[in-house]
Amino acid sequence: MKEQQKPMCIICAWRATCQKQFSLKAGQKCPDFVKDVTVKIEEEEEKEKEQEQK
């Protein structure tokens, strides 16, 4: 089962221009969050390495 990554400022596509960055309280979800597709989680990187080796 794939684990869903939490919406965090450090992986958001808007992090460079965001005015709300790190200002939300614990548990609040940012309505503008969009995951940056260039930021990969370890599981995705491992799958890519396996595919390259085949």
C-alpha positions as CSV (number, residue, x, y, z in Angstrom):
1,M,0.0,0.0,0.0
2,K,1.4,3.4,-1.0
3,E,1.7,5.9,1.8
4,Q,0.4,9.3,1.1
5,Q,2.7,12.2,1.7
6,K,1.5,15.0,4.0
7,P,1.0,18.4,2.4
8,M,4.1,20.3,3.7
9,C,5.7,23.6,2.7
10,I,9.0,21.9,1.8
11,I,7.4,19.8,-1.0
12,C,4.9,22.4,-2.3
13,A,5.2,23.7,-5.8
14,W,4.4,27.2,-4.6
15,R,7.1,27.3,-1.9
16,A,9.3,29.9,-3.7
17,T,6.5,32.5,-3.9
18,C,4.2,31.5,-1.1
19,Q,3.1,34.2,1.4
20,K,1.6,31.7,3.8
21,Q,4.8,29.6,4.1
22,F,5.1,27.9,7.5
23,S,2.4,30.2,9.0
24,L,-0.3,27.6,9.3
25,K,-1.0,26.1,12.7
26,A,-0.5,22.5,13.4
27,G,-3.1,20.3,11.7
28,Q,-4.3,23.0,9.3
29,K,-4.2,22.2,5.6
30,C,-3.2,24.8,3.2
31,P,-5.8,25.4,0.5
32,D,-3.1,26.3,-2.0
33,F,-0.9,23.2,-1.6
34,V,0.2,21.5,-4.7
35,K,2.9,18.8,-4.6
36,D,6.0,19.7,-6.6
37,V,6.4,16.8,-9.0
38,T,10.2,17.3,-9.1
39,V,10.4,16.3,-5.4
40,K,10.3,12.5,-5.2
41,I,9.9,10.3,-2.2
42,E,12.3,7.5,-1.5
43,E,9.8,4.8,-2.7
44,E,9.5,6.5,-6.1
45,E,13.3,6.8,-6.4
46,E,13.7,3.1,-5.7
47,K,11.2,2.1,-8.3
48,E,12.9,4.3,-10.9
49,K,16.3,2.7,-10.1
50,E,14.8,-0.8,-10.4
51,Q,13.3,0.1,-13.8
52,E,16.6,1.5,-15.1
53,Q,18.4,-1.7,-14.2
54,K,16.0,-3.9,-16.2
